[in-house]
Amino acid sequence: MALYTPEYQPTGQEIAVINTSKGTVRVQLAGHDAPIHVGTFVELAQKGF
């Protein structure tokens, strides 16, 4: 089974901003430690997931 490799290359400065009814949550993503996970997260977020 082939693994998915995201096209997005993390810089290590990514921050996810999640807006909820209780306020805003900001999460700094560990792009240097987990580049594939962060790349996939960013790509999915850009698609609206």
mmCIF file as Biopython writes it, N, C-alpha, C and O atoms, coordinates in Angstrom:
data_model
#
loop_
_atom_site.group_PDB
_atom_site.id
_atom_site.type_symbol
_atom_site.label_atom_id
_atom_site.label_alt_id
_atom_site.label_comp_id
_atom_site.label_asym_id
_atom_site.label_entity_id
_atom_site.label_seq_id
_atom_site.pdbx_PDB_ins_code
_atom_site.Cartn_x
_atom_site.Cartn_y
_atom_site.Cartn_z
_atom_site.occupancy
_atom_site.B_iso_or_equiv
_atom_site.auth_seq_id
_atom_site.auth_asym_id
_atom_site.pdbx_PDB_model_num
ATOM 1   N N  . MET A ? 1  ? 0.844   -1.162 0.000  1.0 0.0 1  A 1 
ATOM 2   C CA . MET A ? 1  ? 0.000   0.000  0.000  1.0 0.0 1  A 1 
ATOM 3   C C  . MET A ? 1  ? 0.899   1.237  0.000  1.0 0.0 1  A 1 
ATOM 4   O O  . MET A ? 1  ? 1.827   1.336  0.802  1.0 0.0 1  A 1 
ATOM 5   N N  . ALA A ? 2  ? 0.622   2.166  -0.892 1.0 0.0 2  A 1 
ATOM 6   C CA . ALA A ? 2  ? 1.398   3.396  -0.996 1.0 0.0 2  A 1 
ATOM 7   C C  . ALA A ? 2  ? 0.936   4.405  0.062  1.0 0.0 2  A 1 
ATOM 8   O O  . ALA A ? 2  ? -0.259  4.535  0.329  1.0 0.0 2  A 1 
ATOM 9   N N  . LEU A ? 3  ? 1.884   5.103  0.648  1.0 0.0 3  A 1 
ATOM 10  C CA . LEU A ? 3  ? 1.563   6.134  1.617  1.0 0.0 3  A 1 
ATOM 11  C C  . LEU A ? 3  ? 1.371   7.451  0.905  1.0 0.0 3  A 1 
ATOM 12  O O  . LEU A ? 3  ? 2.031   7.732  -0.095 1.0 0.0 3  A 1 
ATOM 13  N N  . TYR A ? 4  ? 0.457   8.265  1.429  1.0 0.0 4  A 1 
ATOM 14  C CA . TYR A ? 4  ? 0.208   9.579  0.849  1.0 0.0 4  A 1 
ATOM 15  C C  . TYR A ? 4  ? 1.276   10.544 1.338  1.0 0.0 4  A 1 
ATOM 16  O O  . TYR A ? 4  ? 1.561   10.606 2.534  1.0 0.0 4  A 1 
ATOM 17  N N  . THR A ? 5  ? 1.858   11.288 0.429  1.0 0.0 5  A 1 
ATOM 18  C CA . THR A ? 5  ? 2.822   12.333 0.773  1.0 0.0 5  A 1 
ATOM 19  C C  . THR A ? 5  ? 2.223   13.662 0.335  1.0 0.0 5  A 1 
ATOM 20  O O  . THR A ? 5  ? 2.000   13.877 -0.856 1.0 0.0 5  A 1 
ATOM 21  N N  . PRO A ? 6  ? 1.961   14.558 1.285  1.0 0.0 6  A 1 
ATOM 22  C CA . PRO A ? 6  ? 1.345   15.838 0.935  1.0 0.0 6  A 1 
ATOM 23  C C  . PRO A ? 6  ? 2.286   16.705 0.111  1.0 0.0 6  A 1 
ATOM 24  O O  . PRO A ? 6  ? 3.507   16.629 0.251  1.0 0.0 6  A 1 
ATOM 25  N N  . GLU A ? 7  ? 1.699   17.528 -0.747 1.0 0.0 7  A 1 
ATOM 26  C CA . GLU A ? 7  ? 2.492   18.474 -1.532 1.0 0.0 7  A 1 
ATOM 27  C C  . GLU A ? 7  ? 2.950   19.642 -0.672 1.0 0.0 7  A 1 
ATOM 28  O O  . GLU A ? 7  ? 4.017   20.210 -0.904 1.0 0.0 7  A 1 
ATOM 29  N N  . TYR A ? 8  ? 2.135   20.003 0.330  1.0 0.0 8  A 1 
ATOM 30  C CA . TYR A ? 8  ? 2.466   21.124 1.199  1.0 0.0 8  A 1 
ATOM 31  C C  . TYR A ? 8  ? 3.676   20.773 2.057  1.0 0.0 8  A 1 
ATOM 32  O O  . TYR A ? 8  ? 3.699   19.729 2.709  1.0 0.0 8  A 1 
ATOM 33  N N  . GLN A ? 9  ? 4.674   21.640 2.055  1.0 0.0 9  A 1 
ATOM 34  C CA . GLN A ? 9  ? 5.868   21.452 2.875  1.0 0.0 9  A 1 
ATOM 35  C C  . GLN A ? 9  ? 5.832   22.434 4.041  1.0 0.0 9  A 1 
ATOM 36  O O  . GLN A ? 9  ? 5.942   23.641 3.824  1.0 0.0 9  A 1 
ATOM 37  N N  . PRO A ? 10 ? 5.682   21.949 5.266  1.0 0.0 10 A 1 
ATOM 38  C CA . PRO A ? 10 ? 5.591   22.830 6.428  1.0 0.0 10 A 1 
ATOM 39  C C  . PRO A ? 10 ? 6.867   23.647 6.636  1.0 0.0 10 A 1 
ATOM 40  O O  . PRO A ? 10 ? 7.973   23.198 6.336  1.0 0.0 10 A 1 
ATOM 41  N N  . THR A ? 11 ? 6.677   24.854 7.155  1.0 0.0 11 A 1 
ATOM 42  C CA . THR A ? 11 ? 7.806   25.726 7.465  1.0 0.0 11 A 1 
ATOM 43  C C  . THR A ? 11 ? 8.155   25.667 8.946  1.0 0.0 11 A 1 
ATOM 44  O O  . THR A ? 11 ? 9.230   26.110 9.353  1.0 0.0 11 A 1 
ATOM 45  N N  . GLY A ? 12 ? 7.252   25.122 9.749  1.0 0.0 12 A 1 
ATOM 46  C CA . GLY A ? 12 ? 7.433   25.097 11.189 1.0 0.0 12 A 1 
ATOM 47  C C  . GLY A ? 12 ? 6.756   26.264 11.876 1.0 0.0 12 A 1 
ATOM 48  O O  . GLY A ? 12 ? 6.803   26.374 13.101 1.0 0.0 12 A 1 
ATOM 49  N N  . GLN A ? 13 ? 6.123   27.144 11.100 1.0 0.0 13 A 1 
ATOM 50  C CA . GLN A ? 13 ? 5.450   28.330 11.643 1.0 0.0 13 A 1 
ATOM 51  C C  . GLN A ? 13 ? 3.932   28.243 11.535 1.0 0.0 13 A 1 
ATOM 52  O O  . GLN A ? 13 ? 3.245   29.241 11.753 1.0 0.0 13 A 1 
ATOM 53  N N  . GLU A ? 14 ? 3.402   27.083 11.206 1.0 0.0 14 A 1 
ATOM 54  C CA . GLU A ? 14 ? 1.962   26.926 10.991 1.0 0.0 14 A 1 
ATOM 55  C C  . GLU A ? 14 ? 1.188   27.018 12.306 1.0 0.0 14 A 1 
ATOM 56  O O  . GLU A ? 14 ? 1.586   26.456 13.327 1.0 0.0 14 A 1 
ATOM 57  N N  . ILE A ? 15 ? 0.087   27.733 12.248 1.0 0.0 15 A 1 
ATOM 58  C CA . ILE A ? 15 ? -0.822  27.844 13.381 1.0 0.0 15 A 1 
ATOM 59  C C  . ILE A ? 15 ? -2.234  27.584 12.875 1.0 0.0 15 A 1 
ATOM 60  O O  . ILE A ? 15 ? -2.696  28.239 11.941 1.0 0.0 15 A 1 
ATOM 61  N N  . ALA A ? 16 ? -2.918  26.623 13.497 1.0 0.0 16 A 1 
ATOM 62  C CA . ALA A ? 16 ? -4.306  26.343 13.154 1.0 0.0 16 A 1 
ATOM 63  C C  . ALA A ? 16 ? -5.191  27.234 14.009 1.0 0.0 16 A 1 
ATOM 64  O O  . ALA A ? 16 ? -4.989  27.341 15.218 1.0 0.0 16 A 1 
ATOM 65  N N  . VAL A ? 17 ? -6.171  27.875 13.382 1.0 0.0 17 A 1 
ATOM 66  C CA . VAL A ? 17 ? -7.119  28.722 14.091 1.0 0.0 17 A 1 
ATOM 67  C C  . VAL A ? 17 ? -8.489  28.078 13.948 1.0 0.0 17 A 1 
ATOM 68  O O  . VAL A ? 17 ? -8.998  27.914 12.839 1.0 0.0 17 A 1 
ATOM 69  N N  . ILE A ? 18 ? -9.081  27.716 15.081 1.0 0.0 18 A 1 
ATOM 70  C CA . ILE A ? 18 ? -10.368 27.035 15.095 1.0 0.0 18 A 1 
ATOM 71  C C  . ILE A ? 18 ? -11.361 27.924 15.828 1.0 0.0 18 A 1 
ATOM 72  O O  . ILE A ? 18 ? -11.184 28.227 17.008 1.0 0.0 18 A 1 
ATOM 73  N N  . ASN A ? 19 ? -12.408 28.342 15.120 1.0 0.0 19 A 1 
ATOM 74  C CA . ASN A ? 19 ? -13.433 29.192 15.714 1.0 0.0 19 A 1 
ATOM 75  C C  . ASN A ? 19 ? -14.598 28.334 16.188 1.0 0.0 19 A 1 
ATOM 76  O O  . ASN A ? 19 ? -15.149 27.540 15.426 1.0 0.0 19 A 1 
ATOM 77  N N  . THR A ? 20 ? -14.967 28.504 17.460 1.0 0.0 20 A 1 
ATOM 78  C CA . THR A ? 20 ? -16.089 27.776 18.034 1.0 0.0 20 A 1 
ATOM 79  C C  . THR A ? 20 ? -17.067 28.771 18.654 1.0 0.0 20 A 1 
ATOM 80  O O  . THR A ? 20 ? -16.780 29.965 18.728 1.0 0.0 20 A 1 
ATOM 81  N N  . SER A ? 21 ? -18.199 28.287 19.090 1.0 0.0 21 A 1 
ATOM 82  C CA . SER A ? 21 ? -19.178 29.152 19.745 1.0 0.0 21 A 1 
ATOM 83  C C  . SER A ? 21 ? -18.681 29.650 21.107 1.0 0.0 21 A 1 
ATOM 84  O O  . SER A ? 21 ? -19.226 30.612 21.649 1.0 0.0 21 A 1 
ATOM 85  N N  . LYS A ? 22 ? -17.677 29.016 21.648 1.0 0.0 22 A 1 
ATOM 86  C CA . LYS A ? 22 ? -17.098 29.396 22.942 1.0 0.0 22 A 1 
ATOM 87  C C  . LYS A ? 22 ? -15.861 30.277 22.790 1.0 0.0 22 A 1 
ATOM 88  O O  . LYS A ? 22 ? -15.290 30.722 23.786 1.0 0.0 22 A 1 
ATOM 89  N N  . GLY A ? 23 ? -15.445 30.531 21.554 1.0 0.0 23 A 1 
ATOM 90  C CA . GLY A ? 23 ? -14.267 31.369 21.331 1.0 0.0 23 A 1 
ATOM 91  C C  . GLY A ? 23 ? -13.338 30.769 20.294 1.0 0.0 23 A 1 
ATOM 92  O O  . GLY A ? 23 ? -13.681 29.810 19.603 1.0 0.0 23 A 1 
ATOM 93  N N  . THR A ? 24 ? -12.170 31.346 20.203 1.0 0.0 24 A 1 
ATOM 94  C CA . THR A ? 24 ? -11.189 30.938 19.210 1.0 0.0 24 A 1 
ATOM 95  C C  . THR A ? 24 ? -10.074 30.134 19.871 1.0 0.0 24 A 1 
ATOM 96  O O  . THR A ? 24 ? -9.589  30.479 20.949 1.0 0.0 24 A 1 
ATOM 97  N N  . VAL A ? 25 ? -9.679  29.045 19.195 1.0 0.0 25 A 1 
ATOM 98  C CA . VAL A ? 25 ? -8.582  28.196 19.663 1.0 0.0 25 A 1 
ATOM 99  C C  . VAL A ? 25 ? -7.456  28.315 18.649 1.0 0.0 25 A 1 
ATOM 100 O O  . VAL A ? 25 ? -7.673  28.153 17.448 1.0 0.0 25 A 1 
ATOM 101 N N  . ARG A ? 26 ? -6.246  28.601 19.136 1.0 0.0 26 A 1 
ATOM 102 C CA . ARG A ? 26 ? -5.076  28.660 18.266 1.0 0.0 26 A 1 
ATOM 103 C C  . ARG A ? 26 ? -4.129  27.538 18.681 1.0 0.0 26 A 1 
ATOM 104 O O  . ARG A ? 26 ? -3.815  27.379 19.861 1.0 0.0 26 A 1 
ATOM 105 N N  . VAL A ? 27 ? -3.677  26.757 17.688 1.0 0.0 27 A 1 
ATOM 106 C CA . VAL A ? 27 ? -2.794  25.632 17.948 1.0 0.0 27 A 1 
ATOM 107 C C  . VAL A ? 27 ? -1.578  25.757 17.044 1.0 0.0 27 A 1 
ATOM 108 O O  . VAL A ? 27 ? -1.708  25.834 15.823 1.0 0.0 27 A 1 
ATOM 109 N N  . GLN A ? 28 ? -0.385  25.779 17.653 1.0 0.0 28 A 1 
ATOM 110 C CA . GLN A ? 28 ? 0.829   25.806 16.844 1.0 0.0 28 A 1 
ATOM 111 C C  . GLN A ? 28 ? 1.135   24.372 16.433 1.0 0.0 28 A 1 
ATOM 112 O O  . GLN A ? 28 ? 1.233   23.482 17.278 1.0 0.0 28 A 1 
ATOM 113 N N  . LEU A ? 29 ? 1.285   24.154 15.134 1.0 0.0 29 A 1 
ATOM 114 C CA . LEU A ? 29 ? 1.537   22.816 14.607 1.0 0.0 29 A 1 
ATOM 115 C C  . LEU A ? 29 ? 3.043   22.567 14.538 1.0 0.0 29 A 1 
ATOM 116 O O  . LEU A ? 29 ? 3.810   23.473 14.212 1.0 0.0 29 A 1 
ATOM 117 N N  . ALA A ? 30 ? 3.458   21.360 14.841 1.0 0.0 30 A 1 
ATOM 118 C CA . ALA A ? 30 ? 4.882   20.998 14.891 1.0 0.0 30 A 1 
ATOM 119 C C  . ALA A ? 30 ? 5.359   20.526 13.526 1.0 0.0 30 A 1 
ATOM 120 O O  . ALA A ? 30 ? 5.581   19.333 13.315 1.0 0.0 30 A 1 
ATOM 121 N N  . GLY A ? 31 ? 5.514   21.460 12.608 1.0 0.0 31 A 1 
ATOM 122 C CA . GLY A ? 31 ? 5.894   21.129 11.236 1.0 0.0 31 A 1 
ATOM 123 C C  . GLY A ? 31 ? 7.246   20.478 11.090 1.0 0.0 31 A 1 
ATOM 124 O O  . GLY A ? 31 ? 7.438   19.656 10.193 1.0 0.0 31 A 1 
ATOM 125 N N  . HIS A ? 32 ? 8.200   20.825 11.954 1.0 0.0 32 A 1 
ATOM 126 C CA . HIS A ? 32 ? 9.532   20.216 11.872 1.0 0.0 32 A 1 
ATOM 127 C C  . HIS A ? 32 ? 9.538   18.802 12.451 1.0 0.0 32 A 1 
ATOM 128 O O  . HIS A ? 32 ? 10.290  17.943 11.990 1.0 0.0 32 A 1 
ATOM 129 N N  . ASP A ? 33 ? 8.704   18.565 13.456 1.0 0.0 33 A 1 
ATOM 130 C CA . ASP A ? 33 ? 8.666   17.260 14.108 1.0 0.0 33 A 1 
ATOM 131 C C  . ASP A ? 33 ? 7.776   16.256 13.382 1.0 0.0 33 A 1 
ATOM 132 O O  . ASP A ? 33 ? 8.051   15.056 13.398 1.0 0.0 33 A 1 
ATOM 133 N N  . ALA A ? 34 ? 6.711   16.742 12.745 1.0 0.0 34 A 1 
ATOM 134 C CA . ALA A ? 34 ? 5.751   15.860 12.073 1.0 0.0 34 A 1 
ATOM 135 C C  . ALA A ? 34 ? 5.330   16.471 10.736 1.0 0.0 34 A 1 
ATOM 136 O O  . ALA A ? 34 ? 4.169   16.847 10.573 1.0 0.0 34 A 1 
ATOM 137 N N  . PRO A ? 35 ? 6.254   16.577 9.776  1.0 0.0 35 A 1 
ATOM 138 C CA . PRO A ? 35 ? 5.940   17.277 8.525  1.0 0.0 35 A 1 
ATOM 139 C C  . PRO A ? 35 ? 4.823   16.640 7.694  1.0 0.0 35 A 1 
ATOM 140 O O  . PRO A ? 35 ? 4.063   17.357 7.043  1.0 0.0 35 A 1 
ATOM 141 N N  . ILE A ? 36 ? 4.712   15.327 7.705  1.0 0.0 36 A 1 
ATOM 142 C CA . ILE A ? 36 ? 3.664   14.680 6.908  1.0 0.0 36 A 1 
ATOM 143 C C  . ILE A ? 36 ? 2.297   14.950 7.537  1.0 0.0 36 A 1 
ATOM 144 O O  . ILE A ? 36 ? 1.339   15.250 6.825  1.0 0.0 36 A 1 
ATOM 145 N N  . HIS A ? 37 ? 2.200   14.847 8.851  1.0 0.0 37 A 1 
ATOM 146 C CA . HIS A ? 37 ? 0.928   15.095 9.533  1.0 0.0 37 A 1 
ATOM 147 C C  . HIS A ? 37 ? 0.494   16.550 9.362  1.0 0.0 37 A 1 
ATOM 148 O O  . HIS A ? 37 ? -0.671  16.829 9.082  1.0 0.0 37 A 1 
ATOM 149 N N  . VAL A ? 38 ? 1.435   17.467 9.532  1.0 0.0 38 A 1 
ATOM 150 C CA . VAL A ? 38 ? 1.101   18.887 9.391  1.0 0.0 38 A 1 
ATOM 151 C C  . VAL A ? 38 ? 0.745   19.199 7.943  1.0 0.0 38 A 1 
ATOM 152 O O  . VAL A ? 38 ? -0.204  19.942 7.692  1.0 0.0 38 A 1 
ATOM 153 N N  . GLY A ? 39 ? 1.482   18.652 6.994  1.0 0.0 39 A 1 
ATOM 154 C CA . GLY A ? 39 ? 1.178   18.872 5.580  1.0 0.0 39 A 1 
ATOM 155 C C  . GLY A ? 39 ? -0.210  18.386 5.220  1.0 0.0 39 A 1 
ATOM 156 O O  . GLY A ? 39 ? -0.948  19.068 4.509  1.0 0.0 39 A 1 
ATOM 157 N N  . THR A ? 40 ? -0.567  17.212 5.707  1.0 0.0 40 A 1 
ATOM 158 C CA . THR A ? 40 ? -1.897  16.663 5.455  1.0 0.0 40 A 1 
ATOM 159 C C  . THR A ? 40 ? -2.967  17.518 6.128  1.0 0.0 40 A 1 
ATOM 160 O O  . THR A ? 40 ? -4.004  17.795 5.526  1.0 0.0 40 A 1 
ATOM 161 N N  . PHE A ? 41 ? -2.727  17.936 7.363  1.0 0.0 41 A 1 
ATOM 162 C CA . PHE A ? 41 ? -3.677  18.785 8.089  1.0 0.0 41 A 1 
ATOM 163 C C  . PHE A ? 41 ? -3.933  20.073 7.322  1.0 0.0 41 A 1 
ATOM 164 O O  . PHE A ? 41 ? -5.085  20.471 7.149  1.0 0.0 41 A 1 
ATOM 165 N N  . VAL A ? 42 ? -2.873  20.728 6.861  1.0 0.0 42 A 1 
ATOM 166 C CA . VAL A ? 42 ? -3.011  21.997 6.136  1.0 0.0 42 A 1 
ATOM 167 C C  . VAL A ? 42 ? -3.769  21.783 4.833  1.0 0.0 42 A 1 
ATOM 168 O O  . VAL A ? 42 ? -4.661  22.564 4.505  1.0 0.0 42 A 1 
ATOM 169 N N  . GLU A ? 43 ? -3.430  20.743 4.090  1.0 0.0 43 A 1 
ATOM 170 C CA . GLU A ? 43 ? -4.125  20.481 2.824  1.0 0.0 43 A 1 
ATOM 171 C C  . GLU A ? 43 ? -5.614  20.228 3.044  1.0 0.0 43 A 1 
ATOM 172 O O  . GLU A ? 43 ? -6.444  20.738 2.292  1.0 0.0 43 A 1 
ATOM 173 N N  . LEU A ? 44 ? -5.957  19.452 4.059  1.0 0.0 44 A 1 
ATOM 174 C CA . LEU A ? 44 ? -7.364  19.185 4.333  1.0 0.0 44 A 1 
ATOM 175 C C  . LEU A ? 44 ? -8.089  20.444 4.805  1.0 0.0 44 A 1 
ATOM 176 O O  . LEU A ? 44 ? -9.239  20.678 4.432  1.0 0.0 44 A 1 
ATOM 177 N N  . ALA A ? 45 ? -7.416  21.255 5.624  1.0 0.0 45 A 1 
ATOM 178 C CA . ALA A ? 45 ? -8.030  22.511 6.079  1.0 0.0 45 A 1 
ATOM 179 C C  . ALA A ? 45 ? -8.293  23.436 4.907  1.0 0.0 45 A 1 
ATOM 180 O O  . ALA A ? 45 ? -9.328  24.102 4.871  1.0 0.0 45 A 1 
ATOM 181 N N  . GLN A ? 46 ? -7.384  23.493 3.949  1.0 0.0 46 A 1 
ATOM 182 C CA . GLN A ? 46 ? -7.566  24.343 2.771  1.0 0.0 46 A 1 
ATOM 183 C C  . GLN A ? 46 ? -8.744  23.867 1.920  1.0 0.0 46 A 1 
ATOM 184 O O  . GLN A ? 46 ? -9.357  24.661 1.206  1.0 0.0 46 A 1 
ATOM 185 N N  . LYS A ? 47 ? -9.057  22.581 1.997  1.0 0.0 47 A 1 
ATOM 186 C CA . LYS A ? 47 ? -10.187 22.022 1.246  1.0 0.0 47 A 1 
ATOM 187 C C  . LYS A ? 47 ? -11.502 22.152 2.005  1.0 0.0 47 A 1 
ATOM 188 O O  . LYS A ? 47 ? -12.558 21.811 1.471  1.0 0.0 47 A 1 
ATOM 189 N N  . GLY A ? 48 ? -11.452 22.643 3.252  1.0 0.0 48 A 1 
ATOM 190 C CA . GLY A ? 48 ? -12.666 22.879 4.013  1.0 0.0 48 A 1 
ATOM 191 C C  . GLY A ? 48 ? -13.054 21.793 4.997  1.0 0.0 48 A 1 
ATOM 192 O O  . GLY A ? 48 ? -14.145 21.846 5.563  1.0 0.0 48 A 1 
ATOM 193 N N  . PHE A ? 49 ? -12.202 20.819 5.215  1.0 0.0 49 A 1 
ATOM 194 C CA . PHE A ? 49 ? -12.515 19.753 6.177  1.0 0.0 49 A 1 
ATOM 195 C C  . PHE A ? 49 ? -12.358 20.273 7.575  1.0 0.0 49 A 1 
ATOM 196 O O  . PHE A ? 49 ? -12.574 19.534 8.536  1.0 0.0 49 A 1 
#
